[in-house]
């Protein structure tokens, strides 16, 4: 399940936006962004479909492994 937040930036170039928690957590930790209202789950999910297994060590296999590590 994805979590999104209303974000505020630390400079004049970026005032407000919406971002997924896994994409902005580094910037929040570095105090480049703030999520003043926290994050909320929006019900979205990611799916990866394939007709056959990916070759071991391929970019697609790496993506598949990463998706499994971040899955709920």
C-alpha positions as CSV (number, residue, x, y, z in Angstrom):
1,X,0.0,0.0,0.0
2,X,1.4,3.4,-1.0
3,X,1.5,6.3,1.4
4,X,1.4,9.9,0.1
5,X,1.9,13.2,1.8
6,X,1.5,16.9,1.1
7,X,5.1,18.2,1.1
8,X,6.7,21.5,1.6
9,X,10.1,22.4,0.3
10,X,13.0,24.2,2.0
11,X,13.6,26.8,-0.8
12,X,11.8,29.2,-3.1
13,X,11.8,26.8,-6.1
14,X,9.6,24.3,-4.4
15,X,6.7,25.3,-2.2
16,X,4.2,22.4,-2.1
17,X,3.6,19.1,-3.7
18,X,2.5,15.5,-3.2
19,X,4.9,12.7,-2.9
20,X,5.0,8.9,-2.2
21,X,6.8,8.1,1.0
22,X,9.3,5.7,-0.5
23,X,10.4,8.4,-3.1
24,X,10.8,11.3,-0.7
25,X,12.0,9.7,2.6
26,X,15.7,10.6,1.9
27,X,14.8,14.2,1.3
28,X,12.7,14.3,4.4
29,X,15.6,12.8,6.5
30,X,17.9,15.4,5.0
31,X,15.4,18.1,6.0
32,X,15.0,19.2,2.3
33,X,11.3,18.4,2.4
34,X,8.8,18.2,5.2
35,X,5.5,16.3,5.5
36,X,3.7,18.5,8.0
37,X,0.5,16.5,7.9
38,X,2.2,13.0,7.8
39,X,1.5,10.3,5.3
40,X,-1.8,8.6,4.4
41,X,-2.3,5.3,2.6
42,X,-4.1,5.7,-0.7
43,X,-4.9,2.1,-1.5
44,X,-2.6,1.9,-4.6
45,X,-0.3,-1.0,-5.3
46,X,2.4,-2.0,-7.8
47,X,2.2,-5.2,-9.8
48,X,4.7,-6.9,-12.1
49,X,3.4,-9.3,-14.6
50,X,5.5,-11.6,-16.9
51,X,4.6,-14.5,-19.2
52,X,7.8,-16.3,-18.3
53,X,10.5,-16.1,-15.5
54,X,13.1,-13.4,-15.8
55,X,16.7,-14.5,-16.5
56,X,18.7,-14.7,-13.3
57,X,20.7,-11.5,-12.7
58,X,18.8,-9.5,-15.3
59,X,17.5,-5.9,-14.7
60,X,14.0,-7.4,-14.7
61,X,15.0,-10.0,-12.1
62,X,16.6,-7.2,-9.9
63,X,13.4,-5.2,-10.2
64,X,11.3,-8.3,-9.2
65,X,13.6,-9.0,-6.2
66,X,13.3,-5.3,-5.1
67,X,9.6,-5.3,-5.4
68,X,9.3,-8.4,-3.2
69,X,11.5,-6.8,-0.5
70,X,9.3,-3.6,-0.3
71,X,6.0,-5.5,-0.6
72,X,3.8,-5.4,2.5
